[in-house]
Amino acid sequence: MAARWTHGMNGGILAGLTRSLRLVGTRTVAAARRGRALPATLVALTLVTTALSGWLCLQVYEQRTEEHRRQDILAAARQSALNFTSLDYRHYKQDSANVLKGATGDFKDQFSAQTAELTKLVAANKSVSQGQVLEAGITRSDERTARVLVVADSKVTNSAAPGGQARTYRLQLDLVLEHGRWLTSDVEFVG
């Protein structure tokens, strides 16, 4: 094709174009002589460009939606892990309420059932735990569920260890999307 175009430039652009179009067929050559091929080609190119632009816009939209969903999942998991590892006997009722706000299903039921006992235990030991989330990563997710691994540190003080003890938690959190919010349905210590 490049040789034909070069030859066409030497012998005239119209002659080179005519030779190239002859390969496509006599109808196209006749349409070119009447000036119809160029507008038809431009219309076809415009349609292809418009379709490609629409497809690319859809791809960008889907990527942004997926990234937004991932960020929502990670934020919910981080907050749930932080609430779960930050408990203070002086305001345990509010701290446990924060855990329950981000909980659902079996996890919520189990934590609720143990709240009265935990309140007594935390108060008797004057326990204070200050959590900090170090890392979080999604291991699997779909439109309605997700599993997140979280690494959190916590400094725990109580009557037995008034100077405090450092603890590291590796948690596996299962989350579900309910009413537009990601809630923790299960927490498991994995290491």
PyMOL commands that set and color helices and strands:
alter all, ss='L'
color gray80, all
select helices_A, chain A and resi 2-11+13-24+26-33+37-85+89-101+105-125
alter helices_A, ss='H'
color red, helices_A
select strands_A, chain A and resi 87-88+128-141+145-157+165-178+181-189
alter strands_A, ss='S'
color yellow, strands_A
deselect
rebuild
show_as cartoon
